[in-house]
Amino acid sequence: MKYKKEEITLRDGRKVTFGSAQEKDAQQMIDFMKIIASETNFMLRYPEEVKDDLEFEKKIISDMLNNERGIFLTVFDGDRIVANSHISLDFDFIKMRHRCDFGIGIIQEYCDSGLGTIMMKKVIEEAKEMGFEQMELGVFADNKRAIALYKKMGFKEYGRLPKACKLKDGTYIDQVCMVLELS
């Protein structure tokens, strides 16, 4: 689904534009994913695991633009992608169509600007409009800032997956499973 363009002023005075990534933004989306993967250990992939395949990324973007039950909410500062979030249907089975998966990534220099809260509010509204009744996410247990944001937005922890991720240095991190009831 396509998100309507909208200019927002962040808490620190920067102006950014909310919208949907287009196929022309594919290389920039790849670069964005590499940046956020390199800035912290909180993303599922390391930078070298981000697929550097322009046609593949164009297809992902195109598929999301044409998806009635999913959306990329992409944030641009000028032409630069600085944040992206998504909601998507995990399984298109009748028993699971009421649930959506959620993910968010923000370049570190835009953290603590209010951007995460604004994005979360908009994505939650989109999920409701799409008819979802429940949003779900997984977050690394040591990502205290993200967990605080999710709780502020009404998400509740419903479990943990022990040792869900293993870092290159051999450290394990639990995944906190969270849910937000939308209905």
N, C-alpha and C positions, 0 to 999 in steps of 0.2 A: 504494500500500500504506500502511496505517496503522502508525505507529510507537507502541509502547506508552509511556505516560507514565512518566517516571522523574525523580526529583529528584537533582541532582548539586551537590556543593559544589566551587566553583572554588578554585584555589590561593590567591586573595586572600580567601577566606572567604564570598564571595557565593554564595547558593543560587539555582540556576536549574532550570527544568523542561524536559526534553527531551520532545518529542511531535510530533504532526502538526498542521499548521495545518488549521483547519476553514473551511468557507465563511464563517462568522461573522467570521473573521479577515481577510477579503479586504482591507478598507480598511487595516487595520494592515500587511498584507503590502506593499501599494502604498507606504505611508508609509515602511516599512523600506527598500524598494528605493531610494526617493528619497534617504533618509539616507545609505546606503552609497555611492550613486553620487555624492553631493556631498562625501563626506569624503576621497576619494582619486581618483586617475586610474586605479586598477587595475581598475575595473569596465568592462564593455563599453559601458554606456550612460551618458550624462549624465543628471542628474536630470530634465530636461525631456523626455527620451525614454522615461521610464517611463510606460507606458500607464495613464492615470488612468480606467480603465473597470472599475467594480465588478463588473458581470456577467461580463466577460471574466476577471477574476481569480478569481471564484468558480468559473468553469468549469475553469480551470487547476488549482485546488486540488481540486475534485471529481474531475477526471480522474486526478490523481495518487493520491488516496485509493483509487480503484478500479482502479489499475494494478498488476498482479502483478509487473511488471518495472521498477518505479520507486518512488521514495520521496522525500518531503520530510522531512528531519529538521530540525524547527524548535525553536529554543530561546527560552523565555520567561523573563523576569524579572518575576514577577507576571503581569500581562496583556500586558506589552510584549514584542514580538518583538525580540530582540537579535542573533539569528544564524539563518541558514538554510543548509542544504546539500541537495544532491539527487544522486541517481543516476538515470539513465534510459537506456533503450535508444534509440540514435540512429536505427537503421534496423531494421525488423522483417523482415530478409531472413535466410534460413537461414545464409548465409555470414558474417553479422555479429552473430548473436544472442549470441555469447560475449563481446561487448564492451559496456561501458557508459561513458557520459559522466559526469563528476563536476564539480560546482561548489560553491563555498562563499562566503559573505559574512558578515562579523562587524562589528557596529558598533564603531568605534575604541575606545571606552571599555572594551570587553570584550577587546581584544587584550592579549596578554601575561598572561592570567589562566589559561592552560592550556586554555581552551575549544576552540581550534582542534585541538589534539592529541586531546582527548576526542572531539570530533565526528568527526574523521578515523577514529579507531579504530572507532567505532560504524558509520559508513557503510561502511567496508571489510568489517566483519562482515556487514552487511546485503547487500552485493553478493555476497559468497561464498554466503550463504544463498539468494539468488535464482538461483544457478547461473552467475553471470558468472565468466569466467576472466581478464578484463583490464579495468582501469579506465584511462580516458584523460582528460587535461585539457590545457587551454591556459592559460598564465599570462604576463602581461607580463614581459618580460625585466628590467625595473627593479624588480620586486616581490620584493626579496631575502628579506624575511621569509617570504613564502608559499613561495618556492622552497626555502628551508631547511626549512620544515615538511614539504613534499612529499618531499624527499630523506630526511628523518628517518623518514618513514613507509614508505620503500622505493621511491618513484617514481624513475624514471630518465629523463633527458632523451634523446629520440630524434631531435630535430631542432628547427629554428627556421624560422619563417615571417618573412622579413625585411619590415619596414615593414607589419606586419599591422594596426596601428592608427595612425591619424593624429589627433592631438589638435587642439583648436580653434586652438592657437597655431602649428600647422603642424609640430610635432615628430612624428616617427615613432617607434614602439616596436615592436621585434620581439616575436613570440609564441614562447615556449618551449613545445614540445610534450613532454608527459611521459606515461609509462605505468607502471602497476603490474601485474605478473603476479600473479594471485590463486591460480593452481593450482600 
